[in-house]
Amino acid sequence: YLCISKDRKRRPEDYDHLIDRLRHGLDTAWMFISDYYAVEAMGYLYDQGVHVPEDISITGFDDNILARIMRPRLTTIHQSVPKKAEWAVKTLFEVIDGHLEAPFSLTLPTRLIKGQSVRTLVSRDDN
């Protein structure tokens, strides 16, 4: 688990650190908390001569427009943002009204959207 800086000016250092990990054979895939970070990283990697998915597999989270327009198309996790907002407001009112005690956990449905940013691995048994 590595944290990418929220500061745009510091992120190239973070991506360089990831590239260093890649060159030392430590990673085969990176999962980003949003499609935005995944797409930004893919662009940075491309500029550094790193190819997705040949050199590293990348996934995002959100299934937003960036995932669909990026080449290779980003593999991502879809979530319903309107449903997420609906549950957030409903839950907030339940906490305010005293019907729900914080902290609590809520899991909303997601689904995998397959793009081309993840390399298919062949198991040793398939050879």
Long-range contacts (C-beta under 8 A, 24 or more apart in sequence): 4-32, 4-37, 4-41, 11-40, 11-44, 12-44, 15-41, 15-44, 15-45, 15-48, 19-45, 19-48, 19-50, 22-50, 22-55, 22-56, 27-56, 28-56, 28-57, 28-121, 29-56, 29-57, 29-58, 29-59, 29-118, 30-56, 30-57, 30-58, 30-59, 31-58, 31-59, 31-60, 31-61, 32-58, 32-59, 32-60, 32-61, 33-61, 34-60, 34-61, 34-62, 35-60, 35-61, 35-62, 35-63, 35-64, 35-66, 35-67, 35-74, 35-76, 36-60, 36-62, 36-64, 36-66, 38-66, 38-67, 38-74, 38-76, 38-117, 39-66, 39-67, 39-70, 39-74, 42-70, 42-74, 42-117, 52-117, 53-116, 53-117, 53-118, 53-119, 54-119, 57-117, 57-118, 57-119, 58-117, 58-118, 59-117, 59-118, 63-113, 67-113, 67-115, 70-115, 70-117, 72-115, 72-116, 72-117, 73-115, 73-116, 73-117, 74-115, 74-117, 75-112, 75-113, 75-114, 75-115, 75-116, 75-117, 75-118, 76-112, 76-113, 76-115, 77-110, 77-111, 77-112, 77-113, 78-110, 78-111, 78-112, 78-113, 79-108, 79-109, 79-110, 80-108, 80-109, 83-108, 84-108
